[in-house]
Amino acid sequence: MKFIIVLVLLGILGALASAGVLMLRKRPPEAGTAGQPDKRMARALALRVGLSVALFLFILFSYWMGWIQPTGLPVAR
């Protein structure tokens, strides 16, 4: 279970990093594309959002199925 969550979190960070790199990279000027956002950057950000929503739903589903349990914080007395 932890492996899946860590793997998806790494995918989210990878998509965010690739979108950042694509945002900072200068594109060669092409005919009619001046000022238009890069479609690859938009796809990377959409992938990041999709992975985040999927991870949230997977955690909710895992809790509903009883695969994970909340542990809370230990109380020192």
N, C-alpha and C positions, 0 to 999 in steps of 0.2 A: 504494500500500500504506500509506504513512504517512498519507495523507488518511483512509482508512477507520479506522485506529487512532485518530487524533485525533478524528474524528467520534464514534466510540463512546465515547471517554473524555469528551467533552463531554456526551454523552447520560447517562452515568453521573453526572457532576457535576450536571447539571440535575435528574435524578431525586432525587439526594440533597438538593439545595437545596429542591426542592418538598416533599419529605417533612419537612424541617426547618421550612419555613414552615407547613405544615399542622399540625405538632406544636405550634408556638408560638401559632397562631391560636386564639382562644377560640371555641368553638361555642356557638350559642344552646341553652339547655336545652330538650330535647324530651321528650316523654312516653316514659319507659322507656329512655332512652339515657344516663343518668347513669353515668359511670365506664367507659363502653365506648370502646375506641379507635376512631379515625376510620378507616373502610375505605379512604378515599382515600390516607391516609398509608401504610397497609399495602400498598396496590397500588403506590405509588411506591417503597417499599423493595423489594418483590418485583421490580419492573422493574429496579431498580439491581442486584440480585443476578443476575437473568437476563442483563442486559447484560454484567456482569463475567464470568460463566461463558462466555457466547458469545464474548467477546473473547479469553479464555484459550484456548478451543478453536480459534478462528480463527488465533491465533498458532501453536499447535501444528500445525495443518493446513498453514499457510503454510510452516513449517519443513520438514515432511514432504514437501511438494511441491517444495521447493527455491526458493520465491519469496523467502525471506529467509535470510540466513546470519549466524551469530554472528561478531562481529568481535573481541570481547574488548577488553581494555584495552591500550594501547600500553605497552611496557616500555622505560624509559629506561636506557640503558647507557653 
